[in-house]
C-alpha cells in the first residue's frame, strides 16, 4: 500500500535505536528511548497551508530529526510509520 501525504505533511519511518551504549552496555527494549531520527518515505506537495505558502524542504530518502511528541503513528502492512507536518521536522542529517 502506498501512502501519499497531503499539504505540508511528511511520512517518516523511525531509524532503529542503538542496541548498545558507547561503553558496551546492552539495552533492553524497555530501556531504549524512542528514537527521534527517521527516514523520509514520502513528501506532500506543499502549497497553501493555513493561508501561507509552504515550500517543501525535505525529500524522500533523507534522514531527519523530528520533535519528540510530533505526528500520528500509523501501522500499514505491518510497518509502523509516522505522519508529521514539515514544521515538526527540526533538522536534516547529512
N, CA, C and O atoms as a GROMACS GRO file, in nm:
protein
  376
    1UNK      N    1   0.085  -0.118   0.000
    1UNK     CA    2   0.000   0.000   0.000
    1UNK      C    3   0.090   0.124   0.000
    1UNK      O    4   0.192   0.127   0.068
    2UNK      N    5   0.050   0.225  -0.075
    2UNK     CA    6   0.126   0.349  -0.083
    2UNK      C    7   0.053   0.458  -0.006
    2UNK      O    8  -0.069   0.472  -0.016
    3UNK      N    9   0.128   0.536   0.071
    3UNK     CA   10   0.071   0.646   0.147
    3UNK      C   11   0.118   0.775   0.081
    3UNK      O   12   0.238   0.798   0.069
    4UNK      N   13   0.024   0.859   0.039
    4UNK     CA   14   0.057   0.987  -0.024
    4UNK      C   15   0.010   1.099   0.069
    4UNK      O   16  -0.110   1.121   0.083
    5UNK      N   17   0.104   1.170   0.132
    5UNK     CA   18   0.066   1.276   0.226
    5UNK      C   19   0.010   1.398   0.154
    5UNK      O   20   0.044   1.425   0.039
    6UNK      N   21  -0.075   1.472   0.222
    6UNK     CA   22  -0.137   1.592   0.168
    6UNK      C   23  -0.076   1.716   0.231
    6UNK      O   24  -0.023   1.711   0.342
    7UNK      N   25  -0.085   1.829   0.160
    7UNK     CA   26  -0.039   1.956   0.215
    7UNK      C   27   0.107   1.952   0.254
    7UNK      O   28   0.193   1.909   0.176
    8UNK      N   29   0.136   1.998   0.376
    8UNK     CA   30   0.275   2.003   0.422
    8UNK      C   31   0.312   1.883   0.509
    8UNK      O   32   0.401   1.892   0.593
    9UNK      N   33   0.244   1.772   0.488
    9UNK     CA   34   0.271   1.651   0.567
    9UNK      C   35   0.387   1.571   0.507
    9UNK      O   36   0.411   1.576   0.386
   10UNK      N   37   0.457   1.498   0.593
   10UNK     CA   38   0.570   1.413   0.554
   10UNK      C   39   0.552   1.278   0.621
   10UNK      O   40   0.521   1.271   0.740
   11UNK      N   41   0.572   1.169   0.546
   11UNK     CA   42   0.565   1.034   0.601
   11UNK      C   43   0.708   0.990   0.632
   11UNK      O   44   0.795   0.992   0.545
   12UNK      N   45   0.731   0.951   0.759
   12UNK     CA   46   0.864   0.909   0.802
   12UNK      C   47   0.857   0.773   0.871
   12UNK      O   48   0.752   0.731   0.918
   13UNK      N   49   0.972   0.706   0.876
   13UNK     CA   50   0.983   0.579   0.948
   13UNK      C   51   1.104   0.589   1.039
   13UNK      O   52   1.212   0.629   0.995
   14UNK      N   53   1.086   0.553   1.166
   14UNK     CA   54   1.195   0.561   1.264
   14UNK      C   55   1.313   0.475   1.224
   14UNK      O   56   1.298   0.365   1.171
   15UNK      N   57   1.431   0.529   1.250
   15UNK     CA   58   1.556   0.454   1.236
   15UNK      C   59   1.575   0.383   1.369
   15UNK      O   60   1.554   0.443   1.475
   16UNK      N   61   1.614   0.259   1.365
   16UNK     CA   62   1.627   0.180   1.488
   16UNK      C   63   1.727   0.243   1.585
   16UNK      O   64   1.831   0.294   1.544
   17UNK      N   65   1.694   0.238   1.713
   17UNK     CA   66   1.782   0.289   1.818
   17UNK      C   67   1.900   0.195   1.838
   17UNK      O   68   1.894   0.077   1.803
   18UNK      N   69   2.006   0.249   1.892
   18UNK     CA   70   2.126   0.168   1.918
   18UNK      C   71   2.094   0.059   2.020
   18UNK      O   72   2.022   0.082   2.117
   19UNK      N   73   2.149  -0.059   1.996
   19UNK     CA   74   2.130  -0.172   2.087
   19UNK      C   75   2.226  -0.167   2.206
   19UNK      O   76   2.195  -0.218   2.313
   20UNK      N   77   2.343  -0.105   2.186
   20UNK     CA   78   2.442  -0.098   2.293
   20UNK      C   79   2.487   0.047   2.310
   20UNK      O   80   2.483   0.126   2.217
   21UNK      N   81   2.530   0.078   2.432
   21UNK     CA   82   2.581   0.212   2.460
   21UNK      C   83   2.726   0.220   2.416
   21UNK      O   84   2.786   0.118   2.380
   22UNK      N   85   2.784   0.340   2.420
   22UNK     CA   86   2.924   0.357   2.382
   22UNK      C   87   3.017   0.279   2.474
   22UNK      O   88   3.125   0.237   2.434
   23UNK      N   89   2.974   0.260   2.599
   23UNK     CA   90   3.058   0.186   2.693
   23UNK      C   91   3.039   0.035   2.684
   23UNK      O   92   3.105  -0.040   2.755
   24UNK      N   93   2.948  -0.010   2.594
   24UNK     CA   94   2.932  -0.153   2.572
   24UNK      C   95   2.814  -0.217   2.642
   24UNK      O   96   2.796  -0.338   2.629
   25UNK      N   97   2.733  -0.142   2.716
   25UNK     CA   98   2.616  -0.198   2.782
   25UNK      C   99   2.507  -0.228   2.680
   25UNK      O  100   2.481  -0.147   2.591
   26UNK      N  101   2.444  -0.344   2.692
   26UNK     CA  102   2.335  -0.381   2.602
   26UNK      C  103   2.204  -0.334   2.662
   26UNK      O  104   2.175  -0.362   2.779
   27UNK      N  105   2.124  -0.263   2.583
   27UNK     CA  106   1.997  -0.208   2.631
   27UNK      C  107   1.881  -0.301   2.596
   27UNK      O  108   1.876  -0.357   2.486
   28UNK      N  109   1.788  -0.317   2.690
   28UNK     CA  110   1.666  -0.392   2.661
   28UNK      C  111   1.569  -0.298   2.590
   28UNK      O  112   1.590  -0.177   2.589
   29UNK      N  113   1.464  -0.353   2.533
   29UNK     CA  114   1.368  -0.269   2.461
   29UNK      C  115   1.297  -0.171   2.554
   29UNK      O  116   1.257  -0.063   2.511
   30UNK      N  117   1.281  -0.208   2.682
   30UNK     CA  118   1.216  -0.119   2.779
   30UNK      C  119   1.305   0.000   2.814
   30UNK      O  120   1.254   0.107   2.846
   31UNK      N  121   1.436  -0.018   2.808
   31UNK     CA  122   1.529   0.088   2.847
   31UNK      C  123   1.560   0.184   2.732
   31UNK      O  124   1.613   0.293   2.753
   32UNK      N  125   1.526   0.142   2.612
   32UNK     CA  126   1.556   0.227   2.496
   32UNK      C  127   1.462   0.346   2.491
   32UNK      O  128   1.343   0.333   2.516
   33UNK      N  129   1.518   0.459   2.457
   33UNK     CA  130   1.436   0.578   2.438
   33UNK      C  131   1.386   0.577   2.294
   33UNK      O  132   1.457   0.533   2.203
   34UNK      N  133   1.265   0.626   2.274
   34UNK     CA  134   1.209   0.633   2.140
   34UNK      C  135   1.301   0.718   2.052
   34UNK      O  136   1.333   0.831   2.089
   35UNK      N  137   1.343   0.665   1.937
   35UNK     CA  138   1.434   0.742   1.852
   35UNK      C  139   1.364   0.864   1.793
   35UNK      O  140   1.244   0.860   1.766
   36UNK      N  141   1.439   0.971   1.773
   36UNK     CA  142   1.385   1.092   1.713
   36UNK      C  143   1.443   1.112   1.573
   36UNK      O  144   1.423   1.216   1.511
   37UNK      N  145   1.516   1.012   1.525
   37UNK     CA  146   1.571   1.018   1.391
   37UNK      C  147   1.489   0.923   1.303
   37UNK      O  148   1.456   0.812   1.343
   38UNK      N  149   1.458   0.970   1.183
   38UNK     CA  150   1.375   0.890   1.093
   38UNK      C  151   1.417   0.913   0.949
   38UNK      O  152   1.488   1.008   0.917
   39UNK      N  153   1.371   0.822   0.863
   39UNK     CA  154   1.395   0.835   0.720
   39UNK      C  155   1.266   0.880   0.653
   39UNK      O  156   1.158   0.832   0.687
   40UNK      N  157   1.276   0.974   0.559
   40UNK     CA  158   1.159   1.026   0.489
   40UNK      C  159   1.117   0.926   0.382
   40UNK      O  160   1.197   0.888   0.296
   41UNK      N  161   0.989   0.882   0.387
   41UNK     CA  162   0.936   0.787   0.291
   41UNK      C  163   0.854   0.856   0.181
   41UNK      O  164   0.856   0.811   0.066
   42UNK      N  165   0.784   0.964   0.215
   42UNK     CA  166   0.701   1.037   0.118
   42UNK      C  167   0.685   1.180   0.165
   42UNK      O  168   0.687   1.208   0.285
   43UNK      N  169   0.669   1.272   0.069
   43UNK     CA  170   0.657   1.414   0.099
   43UNK      C  171   0.534   1.469   0.027
   43UNK      O  172   0.512   1.439  -0.090
   44UNK      N  173   0.454   1.549   0.099
   44UNK     CA  174   0.336   1.612   0.040
   44UNK      C  175   0.376   1.721  -0.058
   44UNK      O  176   0.494   1.756  -0.068
   45UNK      N  177   0.280   1.776  -0.131
   45UNK     CA  178   0.308   1.875  -0.234
   45UNK      C  179   0.335   2.016  -0.182
   45UNK      O  180   0.385   2.100  -0.256
   46UNK      N  181   0.304   2.043  -0.056
   46UNK     CA  182   0.319   2.180  -0.004
   46UNK      C  183   0.202   2.264  -0.050
   46UNK      O  184   0.087   2.218  -0.046
   47UNK      N  185   0.228   2.387  -0.095
   47UNK     CA  186   0.121   2.474  -0.142
   47UNK      C  187   0.068   2.561  -0.030
   47UNK      O  188   0.139   2.591   0.066
   48UNK      N  189  -0.058   2.602  -0.042
   48UNK     CA  190  -0.121   2.689   0.058
   48UNK      C  191  -0.166   2.605   0.178
   48UNK      O  192  -0.250   2.516   0.165
   49UNK      N  193  -0.109   2.634   0.294
   49UNK     CA  194  -0.145   2.564   0.418
   49UNK      C  195  -0.171   2.671   0.523
   49UNK      O  196  -0.084   2.751   0.554
   50UNK      N  197  -0.293   2.671   0.577
   50UNK     CA  198  -0.333   2.769   0.679
   50UNK      C  199  -0.312   2.913   0.631
   50UNK      O  200  -0.272   2.999   0.709
   51UNK      N  201  -0.337   2.937   0.502
   51UNK     CA  202  -0.326   3.072   0.447
   51UNK      C  203  -0.186   3.118   0.414
   51UNK      O  204  -0.165   3.234   0.379
   52UNK      N  205  -0.088   3.028   0.426
   52UNK     CA  206   0.051   3.062   0.395
   52UNK      C  207   0.106   2.967   0.290
   52UNK      O  208   0.072   2.849   0.286
   53UNK      N  209   0.191   3.021   0.204
   53UNK     CA  210   0.257   2.938   0.102
   53UNK      C  211   0.367   2.855   0.168
   53UNK      O  212   0.454   2.910   0.234
   54UNK      N  213   0.363   2.721   0.149
   54UNK     CA  214   0.462   2.633   0.209
   54UNK      C  215   0.539   2.563   0.098
   54UNK      O  216   0.481   2.499   0.010
   55UNK      N  217   0.671   2.575   0.102
   55UNK     CA  218   0.760   2.505   0.009
   55UNK      C  219   0.823   2.390   0.085
   55UNK      O  220   0.878   2.409   0.194
   56UNK      N  221   0.815   2.271   0.030
   56UNK     CA  222   0.870   2.154   0.098
   56UNK      C  223   1.022   2.156   0.088
   56UNK      O  224   1.079   2.176  -0.019
   57UNK      N  225   1.088   2.136   0.202
   57UNK     CA  226   1.234   2.144   0.210
   57UNK      C  227   1.301   2.010   0.234
   57UNK      O  228   1.424   2.003   0.241
   58UNK      N  229   1.222   1.905   0.247
   58UNK     CA  230   1.278   1.771   0.264
   58UNK      C  231   1.242   1.687   0.142
   58UNK      O  232   1.148   1.718   0.070
   59UNK      N  233   1.317   1.581   0.120
   59UNK     CA  234   1.288   1.493   0.008
   59UNK      C  235   1.300   1.348   0.052
   59UNK      O  236   1.359   1.317   0.156
   60UNK      N  237   1.243   1.260  -0.028
   60UNK     CA  238   1.241   1.117   0.003
   60UNK      C  239   1.385   1.065   0.014
   60UNK      O  240   1.471   1.097  -0.067
   61UNK      N  241   1.408   0.983   0.118
   61UNK     CA  242   1.539   0.922   0.139
   61UNK      C  243   1.626   0.996   0.239
   61UNK      O  244   1.724   0.939   0.288
   62UNK      N  245   1.593   1.121   0.271
   62UNK     CA  246   1.674   1.196   0.368
   62UNK      C  247   1.649   1.144   0.509
   62UNK      O  248   1.540   1.094   0.540
   63UNK      N  249   1.749   1.156   0.594
   63UNK     CA  250   1.734   1.125   0.736
   63UNK      C  251   1.709   1.256   0.808
   63UNK      O  252   1.780   1.355   0.785
   64UNK      N  253   1.609   1.258   0.896
   64UNK     CA  254   1.570   1.380   0.965
   64UNK      C  255   1.556   1.356   1.115
   64UNK      O  256   1.541   1.242   1.160
   65UNK      N  257   1.563   1.465   1.190
   65UNK     CA  258   1.534   1.462   1.334
   65UNK      C  259   1.404   1.538   1.352
   65UNK      O  260   1.388   1.650   1.301
   66UNK      N  261   1.309   1.478   1.426
   66UNK     CA  262   1.178   1.539   1.443
   66UNK      C  263   1.146   1.558   1.591
   66UNK      O  264   1.210   1.497   1.678
   67UNK      N  265   1.047   1.643   1.619
   67UNK     CA  266   1.006   1.671   1.757
   67UNK      C  267   0.962   1.544   1.827
   67UNK      O  268   0.903   1.455   1.766
   68UNK      N  269   0.990   1.536   1.955
   68UNK     CA  270   0.968   1.415   2.034
   68UNK      C  271   0.822   1.365   2.033
   68UNK      O  272   0.799   1.245   2.020
   69UNK      N  273   0.726   1.455   2.046
   69UNK     CA  274   0.587   1.412   2.055
   69UNK      C  275   0.507   1.450   1.930
   69UNK      O  276   0.385   1.466   1.937
   70UNK      N  277   0.575   1.464   1.818
   70UNK     CA  278   0.510   1.509   1.695
   70UNK      C  279   0.449   1.392   1.618
   70UNK      O  280   0.491   1.277   1.632
   71UNK      N  281   0.350   1.424   1.539
   71UNK     CA  282   0.297   1.330   1.441
   71UNK      C  283   0.195   1.231   1.490
   71UNK      O  284   0.161   1.225   1.608
   72UNK      N  285   0.148   1.154   1.394
   72UNK     CA  286   0.049   1.049   1.418
   72UNK      C  287   0.109   0.917   1.375
   72UNK      O  288   0.151   0.902   1.260
   73UNK      N  289   0.114   0.821   1.467
   73UNK     CA  290   0.169   0.690   1.435
   73UNK      C  291   0.060   0.604   1.372
   73UNK      O  292  -0.052   0.597   1.423
   74UNK      N  293   0.095   0.538   1.260
   74UNK     CA  294   0.000   0.454   1.186
   74UNK      C  295   0.071   0.324   1.150
   74UNK      O  296   0.190   0.324   1.120
   75UNK      N  297  -0.003   0.213   1.154
   75UNK     CA  298   0.054   0.085   1.115
   75UNK      C  299  -0.011   0.043   0.983
   75UNK      O  300  -0.132   0.022   0.976
   76UNK      N  301   0.072   0.032   0.878
   76UNK     CA  302   0.023  -0.007   0.745
   76UNK      C  303   0.106  -0.124   0.696
   76UNK      O  304   0.229  -0.118   0.693
   77UNK      N  305   0.039  -0.231   0.657
   77UNK     CA  306   0.105  -0.353   0.610
   77UNK      C  307   0.208  -0.404   0.711
   77UNK      O  308   0.314  -0.453   0.673
   78UNK      N  309   0.177  -0.393   0.841
   78UNK     CA  310   0.264  -0.441   0.947
   78UNK      C  311   0.384  -0.352   0.974
   78UNK      O  312   0.471  -0.390   1.054
   79UNK      N  313   0.391  -0.236   0.911
   79UNK     CA  314   0.504  -0.145   0.927
   79UNK      C  315   0.455  -0.017   0.994
   79UNK      O  316   0.356   0.043   0.950
   80UNK      N  317   0.525   0.026   1.100
   80UNK     CA  318   0.486   0.149   1.170
   80UNK      C  319   0.548   0.269   1.101
   80UNK      O  320   0.669   0.276   1.083
   81UNK      N  321   0.462   0.365   1.064
   81UNK     CA  322   0.509   0.489   1.005
   81UNK      C  323   0.452   0.605   1.086
   81UNK      O  324   0.359   0.587   1.164
   82UNK      N  325   0.508   0.722   1.067
   82UNK     CA  326   0.463   0.842   1.137
   82UNK      C  327   0.436   0.949   1.032
   82UNK      O  328   0.517   0.970   0.942
   83UNK      N  329   0.323   1.016   1.046
   83UNK     CA  330   0.290   1.127   0.956
   83UNK      C  331   0.303   1.256   1.038
   83UNK      O  332   0.232   1.274   1.137
   84UNK      N  333   0.395   1.345   0.995
   84UNK     CA  334   0.421   1.470   1.066
   84UNK      C  335   0.408   1.588   0.971
   84UNK      O  336   0.414   1.572   0.849
   85UNK      N  337   0.389   1.706   1.028
   85UNK     CA  338   0.394   1.829   0.949
   85UNK      C  339   0.542   1.863   0.927
   85UNK      O  340   0.627   1.828   1.009
   86UNK      N  341   0.571   1.929   0.817
   86UNK     CA  342   0.709   1.967   0.790
   86UNK      C  343   0.765   2.054   0.903
   86UNK      O  344   0.884   2.048   0.932
   87UNK      N  345   0.680   2.136   0.966
   87UNK     CA  346   0.726   2.223   1.073
   87UNK      C  347   0.770   2.144   1.198
   87UNK      O  348   0.839   2.199   1.283
   88UNK      N  349   0.731   2.017   1.209
   88UNK     CA  350   0.774   1.932   1.320
   88UNK      C  351   0.911   1.870   1.297
   88UNK      O  352   0.968   1.809   1.387
   89UNK      N  353   0.964   1.884   1.175
   89UNK     CA  354   1.097   1.833   1.144
   89UNK      C  355   1.197   1.941   1.182
   89UNK      O  356   1.189   2.054   1.134
   90UNK      N  357   1.291   1.906   1.269
   90UNK     CA  358   1.386   2.002   1.324
   90UNK      C  359   1.512   2.018   1.241
   90UNK      O  360   1.566   2.128   1.231
   91UNK      N  361   1.559   1.907   1.180
   91UNK     CA  362   1.686   1.914   1.107
   91UNK      C  363   1.697   1.798   1.010
   91UNK      O  364   1.632   1.695   1.026
   92UNK      N  365   1.782   1.816   0.910
   92UNK     CA  366   1.817   1.710   0.815
   92UNK      C  367   1.956   1.663   0.852
   92UNK      O  368   2.047   1.744   0.870
   93UNK      N  369   1.975   1.531   0.864
   93UNK     CA  370   2.104   1.473   0.900
   93UNK      C  371   2.177   1.436   0.772
   93UNK      O  372   2.125   1.361   0.689
   94UNK      N  373   2.298   1.488   0.756
   94UNK     CA  374   2.377   1.459   0.635
   94UNK      C  375   2.497   1.374   0.667
   94UNK      O  376   2.574   1.340   0.577
   0.00000   0.00000   0.00000
